Amino acid sequence: MRHRPLPTPIGYPRRGDVYLVELDKARPAIILSVDELNRHAPDVCVVPITTKKHAAFSMRVPIKKGEGGLDFDCWAKCDQVTTLKKRLLRKLPLGTLAAQTMQKIEGPVKVGLGLSI
């Protein structure tokens, strides 16, 4: 797995980065939006991550422990894409997902949003 160096606190979130986001509690999420938007927009599009496997949800992509800095085997909740203000992101990412994993996430996200694949 090849990872980019972590950005400094004055940087911006990058597509594929995994951040803890501050909602009801700190939860991990994957930055989905493209870097050009991430650099300038006040918000980012994210895919939430869960540690709970749900066999009934075919739009959940597995992520192995260690990838993206995650401490557990997890699933990307491609059926729950959302937008968050950047201020809800912790200062630095946990890590970055592999390009292959991001490709696996893109398909279910497109299906969930009704976009052609």
N, C-alpha and C positions, 0 to 999 in steps of 0.2 A: 504494500500500500504506500503510495507516495502522497504526502501531505504538503500543502503550502505552509510557509511559516505563519504563525499567528499574527494578526494585525495588531498594531498598537491601539491604545484606547482612542486615539484621534482618527483612526482609520474608519472604515465602514464595513458592514456585513457583506459577505460574498456568497454567491450562489453555492450551495452545497455545505456551507458552514453549519455546524450544530451549536445552537445557543441555548442556555437556560433562559426562559422567558418568565417574567413576573406576572402571573395571573392570580388565581386564588392561592397558589403556592408556586414555587419554582418548578417549571416543567421544561423538558427539552423540546426543541423544535428545529426543523431544517429550513434554512433560507432557500426559498424557491424562486423568488424574483431575480431578474437579471442584474448583473453588476452595475450597468449604467443607471438603472433606476435606483438601485441600492445606494449608490454614491450620492444622489441628489434628492431623492424623495424623503419625506419625513416618516414614511412607513415602509414596511416590507411585507411580502407575501410569504407565509410559512406553512409547512406541513407539520402538524403536531406529532409527537412520538409517544408511544405507550409501551409499558412492559407487559400489558395484558394481551394474551393471544386470544383472538376470537375467530374460530374456524368458519363461522357464518359470514365473515367479512372477507370477500375475495379481493378487496381493494387495499389490503394491508400488506406492505412489503417488509419482509424480515431484514433486520440489521443485526449483525453479529456483535457480541460483546467486544469492546476495544475499538471498533470502527467509529470514527467521528468523535472519539474520546468518551464513548458511552461505557458505563460500568456494568451493563446487563445486556442480554439478548433483548432486542426491542422490535417494534413494528412501527413503520411510518403509516400514519392514518391518512392515506391519500383521499379518503372520502370526506375529510374535514379541513380542507384548505381554508386559510383565513388570512386576514391582514391585520398587522399590529403596528403600533407606533414604535419607532426605534428605541424610545426611552424605556420600553418594557423589556429590552434585551439586556442581559448582564454585559458588562464591559468587554469581556473577551470570549471568543467561542471556545467550546470544549475541544473542537477539532473540526476536521473536514471529511465528508464522505467521499469514497472512491467514485470516480466517474461512472463505473459500471453500476454502482448502487443508484446513483442519480438517474441513470437511464431506465432502470427498473421502476423507479418512482414516477417518472414522467408519463408512462402509459396509463396507469390507473388514475392519475390526476386528470389527464385529458378526458378519460371516460367519465369520471365523476363530474366534470364541468361541462360535459356534452360537446366536447371539441373532437374533431376528426383526428384519427391517429394514423 
